């Protein structure tokens, strides 16, 4: 047991390292491609990425989770799954080959046809090593996984940046970079898998042996597909109705807001599940824990996003160039989206902890019916700013609908407490913003980078003082909360 615990702790550390390094690389790629290629080409890249990411869901089909979940997997099952995975890859390649002209027509961008067809090659490559990496994950061999992931991502990012900056390939830079990443990620696992007699696939196939895996995987595929659509449907509609330039502005803004928020909130959300699970039978404790997490997330994200609002006019020209000036107001508006999107995350852990897994699935279906309608109607204005505002306000409304429909059933009536836990940090952030705008108005002759540094220092000091004066109890609660999590892990 001690050995397993040590493996788990090391796995979390290595996964965190991999996530941090790959995130930094991806954000660097995002900023450099945006600066070098401009909004229109970046919009094309966003369209290609939508196709890549959605197709990858079908490549795995949830079967990797099934392999990890099942305690013992026979040689016949593994061999059959390997050949089935290769078959799925070939089918995806052929589908993209044939569907590329239709997708390009949908986005009204003929240049997408060839890019999507070439991107499809990656689905002939990725299955070669996917199962072997899954088996390594099952054995908690995260040291090798981390090395491979960082190396593949680094090579892919560097190649993409080089091609974009020095060859004039434009959006094709991402296509070639993605194929290179797929090769570097898959080949080492394939070589290792075929060298090991235990994991080397046999020339046999049995559909009966893998039916259970495929059934499990199809349910997971349905859930992840719906989740993907609810996350990306706004970008799909914007690309179709407003074109690549508008999508470029919107996609860049959404990435700059959500990537840091998602990565930096992951620790709190990882803490939430074991704590909720430990107290799942006590609704009063669940309410207190949920409200505490909501307060913590708001207290962290509200000042961070307020800082983005005040610094965006100075940071965007530095990081991306003056041609991205129109994205500034979109970034500022989407800060509202980012805040309430983050506040919605703990509900997933809450529902799983109390055994209400299907609730999350039905909620995703509900969102899939609402979000496209709102985005489409907003896009009829022809203004991407209107779309961003509609998406931000919709996220606030969905948060409270979720409370009334789902969360209240578990933690009881607590609307006033919930609203207070959100409003207080938001008011503190607004108080922090006011002097920063006044100070910035007096610093017109100063370099933008200097203004950003001054804003960060003064804003941090103001918000920290407000926390000490008005939310001291939260700081104590946070300390207690993480001690509880440690106790849960130890138990």
C-alpha positions in Angstrom: 0.0 0.0 0.0 2.8 2.4 0.9 4.5 1.6 -2.5 1.2 2.4 -4.3 0.8 5.6 -2.4 4.3 6.7 -3.2 3.7 5.8 -6.9 0.5 7.9 -6.8 2.2 10.9 -5.2 5.1 10.7 -7.8 2.6 10.4 -10.6 0.8 13.5 -9.5 4.1 15.4 -9.3 5.2 14.2 -12.7 1.8 14.9 -14.3 1.8 18.4 -12.9 5.3 19.0 -14.3 4.2 17.7 -17.7 1.1 19.9 -17.6 3.0 23.0 -16.6 5.7 22.6 -19.2 3.4 21.7 -22.1 1.1 24.6 -21.1 3.9 27.1 -21.2 5.0 25.8 -24.6 1.4 25.9 -26.0 0.8 29.4 -24.7 4.2 30.5 -26.2 3.1 28.9 -29.5 -0.3 30.7 -29.3 1.3 34.1 -28.8 4.0 33.7 -31.4 1.7 32.4 -34.1 -0.7 35.2 -33.3 2.0 37.8 -33.7 3.6 36.3 -36.8 0.6 35.3 -38.7 -2.1 37.8 -37.7 -5.9 37.4 -37.0 -7.0 36.0 -40.3 -4.5 33.2 -40.6 -4.9 32.5 -36.9 -8.6 32.1 -37.5 -7.8 29.4 -40.1 -5.6 27.7 -37.6 -8.5 27.8 -35.1 -10.7 26.1 -37.7 -8.1 23.3 -38.3 -7.7 22.8 -34.5 -11.4 22.3 -34.1 -11.3 19.5 -36.7 -8.2 17.9 -35.1 -9.5 18.0 -31.5 -12.9 16.6 -32.4 -11.4 13.8 -34.5 -9.1 12.8 -31.7 -12.1 12.1 -29.5 -13.2 9.4 -31.9 -9.7 8.0 -32.2 -9.6 7.1 -28.5 -13.3 6.3 -28.3 -13.0 6.1 -24.5 -11.3 2.7 -25.0 -8.1 3.9 -23.3 -10.1 4.6 -20.1 -11.6 1.1 -20.4 -8.2 -0.5 -20.5 -7.1 1.5 -17.5 -10.3 0.8 -15.6 -10.3 -3.0 -16.1 -8.1 -4.8 -13.6 -6.8 -7.5 -15.9 -6.8 -7.4 -19.7 -5.9 -10.5 -21.6 -3.4 -10.8 -24.5 -6.3 -11.5 -26.9 -8.2 -8.4 -25.7 -5.1 -6.2 -26.0 -4.2 -7.5 -29.5 -7.8 -7.1 -30.7 -8.0 -3.6 -29.3 -4.7 -2.6 -31.0 -5.9 -3.7 -34.5 -9.3 -2.1 -33.8 -7.6 1.1 -32.9 -5.6 1.0 -36.2 -8.8 0.4 -38.1 -10.5 3.4 -36.4 -7.5 5.5 -37.4 -7.8 4.5 -41.0 -11.6 5.2 -41.0 -11.0 8.7 -39.5 -8.3 9.4 -42.2 -10.7 8.4 -45.0 -13.6 10.4 -43.4 -11.5 13.5 -43.2 -10.2 12.9 -46.8 -13.8 12.8 -48.1 -15.4 15.3 -45.8 -12.7 18.0 -46.0 -14.4 19.8 -49.0 -17.7 19.9 -47.1 -16.1 21.2 -44.0 -14.2 23.9 -46.0 -17.5 24.8 -47.7 -19.2 25.1 -44.3 -16.5 27.6 -43.2 -16.5 29.2 -46.6 -12.7 28.7 -46.8 -11.5 26.6 -49.7 -7.9 26.5 -48.4 -9.1 24.3 -45.5 -9.7 21.3 -47.8 -6.0 20.4 -48.3 -5.0 21.2 -44.7 -7.7 19.0 -43.3 -6.8 16.1 -45.6 -3.1 16.3 -44.7 -3.9 16.6 -41.0 -5.8 13.3 -41.4 -2.4 11.6 -41.8 -1.9 12.0 -38.1 -4.7 9.5 -37.4 -2.7 6.8 -39.3 0.2 7.6 -36.9 -1.3 8.1 -33.5 -2.8 4.6 -33.0 0.6 3.0 -33.5 1.7 4.0 -30.0 -1.5 4.9 -28.2 -2.2 1.6 -26.6 1.4 1.2 -25.3 1.2 4.7 -23.7 -2.1 3.7 -22.1 -0.6 0.5 -20.6 2.3 2.7 -19.2 -0.3 4.9 -17.7 -2.1 1.9 -16.2 1.3 0.9 -14.6 1.8 4.5 -13.3 5.0 4.8 -15.4 4.7 8.6 -15.5 8.4 9.4 -15.6 8.7 8.0 -19.2 5.3 9.5 -20.1 6.3 12.9 -18.9 9.6 12.8 -20.8 7.9 11.7 -24.0 5.1 14.2 -23.8 7.4 17.2 -23.1 9.8 16.2 -25.8 7.1 15.7 -28.5 5.3 18.9 -27.5 8.6 20.9 -27.6 9.6 19.6 -31.0 6.1 20.2 -32.4 5.9 23.7 -31.0 9.4 24.7 -32.1 8.8 23.3 -35.7 5.5 25.1 -35.9 7.0 28.4 -34.8 10.0 28.0 -37.1 7.8 27.3 -40.2 5.4 30.1 -39.3 8.2 32.7 -38.8 10.7 31.8 -41.5 9.0 29.9 -44.4 5.8 31.8 -45.1 3.7 28.6 -44.8 1.0 30.3 -42.7 -1.6 28.0 -41.3 0.2 25.0 -42.9 2.8 25.5 -40.1 0.3 24.1 -37.6 -0.5 21.1 -39.9 3.1 20.1 -40.3 3.8 20.8 -36.6 0.9 18.6 -35.6 2.1 15.7 -37.8 5.6 16.0 -36.4 4.3 15.9 -32.8 2.2 12.8 -33.7 5.3 11.0 -35.0 7.5 11.9 -32.1 4.8 11.0 -29.6 3.9 7.7 -31.2 7.1 6.1 -32.6 9.0 5.7 -29.2 5.9 4.0 -27.7 5.5 1.7 -30.7 9.2 0.7 -30.6 8.9 0.0 -26.9 5.6 -1.9 -27.2 6.8 -4.2 -30.0 10.1 -5.0 -28.1 8.2 -6.1 -25.0 6.7 -9.6 -25.5 4.0 -8.8 -22.9 2.6 -5.9 -24.9 3.5 -6.9 -28.5 0.2 -7.4 -30.4 -0.4 -10.8 -31.8 -1.9 -11.3 -35.3 -5.3 -12.2 -34.0 -8.6 -10.4 -33.7 -11.8 -11.2 -31.8 -14.8 -8.8 -31.8 -16.4 -10.8 -29.0 -13.3 -10.1 -26.8 -13.5 -6.3 -27.1 -17.3 -5.7 -27.2 -17.3 -4.7 -23.6 -14.5 -2.3 -24.1 -16.2 -0.7 -27.1 -19.5 -0.4 -25.2 -17.8 1.3 -22.3 -15.9 3.5 -24.8 -19.0 4.6 -26.7 -20.7 5.9 -23.5 -17.5 7.8 -22.7 -17.3 9.0 -26.3 -20.9 10.4 -26.1 -20.1 12.3 -22.9 -16.8 13.7 -24.1 -18.2 14.6 -27.5 -21.1 16.6 -26.0 -18.7 18.3 -23.6 -16.4 19.2 -26.5 -19.3 20.6 -28.5 -20.5 22.8 -25.6 -16.9 24.1 -25.3 -16.2 24.7 -29.0 -19.7 25.3 -30.6 -19.3 29.1 -30.2 -16.1 29.0 -32.2 -17.6 26.8 -34.9 -20.6 29.1 -35.3 -18.4 32.2 -35.3 -16.1 30.7 -38.0 -19.1 29.8 -40.2 -21.1 33.1 -39.8 -18.4 35.8 -39.2 -15.3 34.3 -41.0 -11.7 33.7 -40.0 -10.8 37.2 -38.9 -13.5 37.4 -36.3 -12.8 33.8 -35.3 -9.1 34.7 -35.0 -9.8 37.6 -32.6 -12.3 35.5 -30.6 -10.2 32.3 -30.4 -7.1 34.2 -29.3 -9.1 36.0 -26.6 -10.7 32.8 -25.4 -7.4 31.0 -25.3 -5.6 33.8 -23.4 -8.4 33.8 -20.8 -9.1 30.1 -20.4 -5.7 28.5 -20.6 -4.3 30.1 -17.4 -7.6 29.9 -15.6 -8.0 26.2 -16.3 -4.5 25.3 -15.4 -4.2 27.4 -12.3 -7.6 26.2 -11.0 -6.9 22.5 -11.5 -5.4 22.1 -8.0 -8.5 23.5 -6.2 -10.8 21.3 -8.4 -8.6 18.2 -7.7 -8.9 18.9 -4.0 -12.7 19.2 -4.2 -13.5 15.6 -5.2 -11.9 13.8 -2.3 -13.3 16.3 0.2 -16.8 16.1 -1.3 -16.6 12.3 -1.3 -15.6 12.2 2.4 -18.6 14.2 3.5 -21.1 13.1 0.8 -23.7 12.0 3.4 -23.8 15.3 5.3 -25.6 17.9 3.3 -24.7 20.8 5.7 -21.0 20.0 5.3 -21.3 19.6 1.6 -23.0 23.1 1.5 -20.2 24.6 3.5 -17.5 23.0 1.4 -19.1 23.9 -1.9 -19.5 27.5 -0.8 -15.9 27.7 0.4 -14.6 26.4 -2.9 -16.8 28.9 -4.8 -15.4 31.7 -2.6 -11.9 30.5 -3.1 -12.2 30.3 -6.8 -13.8 33.7 -7.0 -11.2 35.2 -4.7 -8.4 33.9 -6.9 -9.9 34.4 -10.3 -11.7 37.8 -9.9 -8.5 39.8 -9.2 -6.6 37.9 -11.8 -9.1 38.6 -14.5 -9.6 42.2 -13.3 -5.8 42.5 -13.8 -6.3 41.2 -17.3 -9.0 43.8 -18.0 -6.8 46.7 -16.9 -3.6 45.4 -18.5 -5.0 44.2 -21.9 -4.6 47.5 -23.7 -0.9 47.5 -22.8 -0.1 43.8 -23.0 -1.8 42.9 -26.3 0.3 45.3 -28.5 3.5 44.0 -26.8 2.6 40.3 -27.1 0.7 40.2 -30.3 1.2 43.4 -32.2 -1.0 46.4 -33.1 -3.1 44.4 -35.6 -4.6 42.6 -32.7 -6.0 45.8 -31.1 -9.6 44.8 -31.9 -9.2 41.7 -29.6 -8.6 43.9 -26.6 -12.3 44.6 -25.8 -13.1 40.9 -26.6 -10.5 39.8 -24.0 -11.9 42.2 -21.5 -15.5 41.0 -22.0 -14.6 37.3 -22.0 -13.1 37.8 -18.5 -16.7 37.5 -17.3 -17.0 34.2 -19.1 -13.8 33.0 -17.7 -14.8 33.7 -14.1 -18.2 31.9 -14.2 -16.8 29.1 -16.3 -14.3 28.4 -13.5 -17.1 28.7 -10.9 -19.0 26.0 -12.7 -16.2 23.4 -12.5 -16.6 22.2 -8.9 -20.2 21.1 -9.6 -18.8 18.1 -11.6 -16.8 16.9 -8.6 -19.9 17.4 -6.4 -22.1 15.3 -8.6 -19.6 12.5 -9.0 -19.0 12.4 -5.2 -22.7 11.9 -4.4 -23.2 9.4 -7.2 -25.2 11.8 -9.6 -22.9 11.1 -12.6 -25.8 11.2 -15.1 -26.7 14.8 -14.0 -23.5 16.1 -15.6 -24.4 14.3 -18.9 -27.9 15.7 -19.0 -26.5 19.2 -18.1 -24.1 19.0 -21.1 -27.1 18.1 -23.4 -29.0 21.1 -22.1 -26.1 23.4 -22.7 -25.7 22.0 -26.2 -29.3 23.1 -26.9 -28.9 26.6 -25.5 -25.4 27.8 -26.4 -25.6 27.5 -30.3 -28.9 29.4 -30.4 -27.5 32.3 -28.3 -24.3 32.4 -30.3 -26.1 32.3 -33.6 -28.5 35.0 -32.8 -25.7 37.2 -31.5 -23.7 36.6 -34.6 -26.6 38.0 -36.7 -25.4 41.4 -35.5 -22.2 40.9 -37.5 -20.2 42.1 -34.5 -17.9 39.7 -32.7 -18.0 42.0 -29.6 -21.8 41.4 -29.3 -21.1 37.6 -29.5 -18.5 37.8 -26.8 -20.9 39.8 -24.6 -23.7 37.3 -25.2 -21.4 34.4 -24.4 -20.2 36.0 -21.1 -23.7 36.9 -19.9 -25.0 33.4 -20.9 -22.3 31.8 -18.8 -23.6 33.8 -15.7 -27.2 32.8 -16.4 -26.2 29.1 -16.9 -24.3 29.2 -13.5 -27.4 30.2 -11.7 -29.7 27.8 -13.7 -27.3 25.0 -12.7 -27.7 26.1 -9.0 -31.5 26.0 -9.1 -31.8 22.8 -11.2 -29.0 20.7 -9.8 -26.8 22.1 -7.0 -29.7 23.1 -4.7 -30.9 19.5 -4.7 -27.7 18.5 -3.0 -26.6 21.3 -0.8 -30.1 22.8 0.0 -31.3 26.4 -0.4 -28.2 28.7 -0.1 -28.7 31.3 -2.9 -27.9 34.3 -0.6 -24.8 32.7 0.7 -23.7 31.6 -2.8 -24.2 35.1 -4.2 -22.3 36.7 -1.3 -19.4 34.3 -1.7 -19.1 35.5 -5.3 -20.0 39.2 -4.9 -17.5 40.0 -2.2 -14.3 39.1 -4.1 -15.8 40.8 -7.2 -16.4 44.0 -5.3 -12.9 43.9 -3.9 -11.6 43.4 -7.5 -13.6 46.4 -8.7 -12.2 48.5 -5.8 -8.7 47.4 -6.9 -9.4 48.4 -10.5 -10.5 52.0 -9.8 -7.2 53.4 -8.6 -5.3 51.5 -11.3 -7.3 53.2 -14.0 -6.6 56.6 -12.3 -2.9 55.8 -12.1 -2.7 54.6 -15.7 -4.3 57.8 -16.9 -1.3 59.7 -15.4 1.3 57.4 -16.9 0.7 58.1 -20.6 4.4 58.7 -21.4 5.6 55.5 -19.7 6.5 52.3 -21.5 3.6 49.7 -21.5 5.7 47.0 -19.8 6.5 49.5 -16.9 2.7 50.3 -16.6 1.9 46.6 -16.4 4.6 46.0 -13.6 3.3 49.0 -11.6 -0.4 47.8 -12.0 0.6 44.3 -10.8 2.4 45.6 -7.7 -0.2 48.2 -6.7 -3.2 45.9 -7.6 -1.7 43.0 -5.7 -1.1 45.2 -2.6 -4.6 46.7 -2.7 -6.4 43.3 -3.1 -4.2 41.6 -0.5 -5.0 44.4 2.0 -8.8 44.0 1.3 -8.5 40.2 1.8 -6.8 40.7 5.2 -9.4 43.3 6.3 -12.6 41.7 4.9 -11.9 38.0 4.2 -9.5 36.9 7.0 -11.9 34.1 7.8 -11.5 32.8 4.2 -7.8 32.6 4.6 -8.2 30.5 7.8 -10.9 28.3 6.0 -8.5 27.7 3.1 -5.8 26.5 5.5 -8.3 24.1 7.2 -9.7 22.9 3.8 -6.3 21.8 2.5 -5.5 20.1 5.8 -8.8 18.1 5.4 -7.6 17.1 1.9 -4.3 15.9 3.4 -6.3 13.9 5.9 -8.4 12.4 3.2 -5.3 11.3 1.2 -3.7 9.8 4.3 -6.9 7.9 5.2 
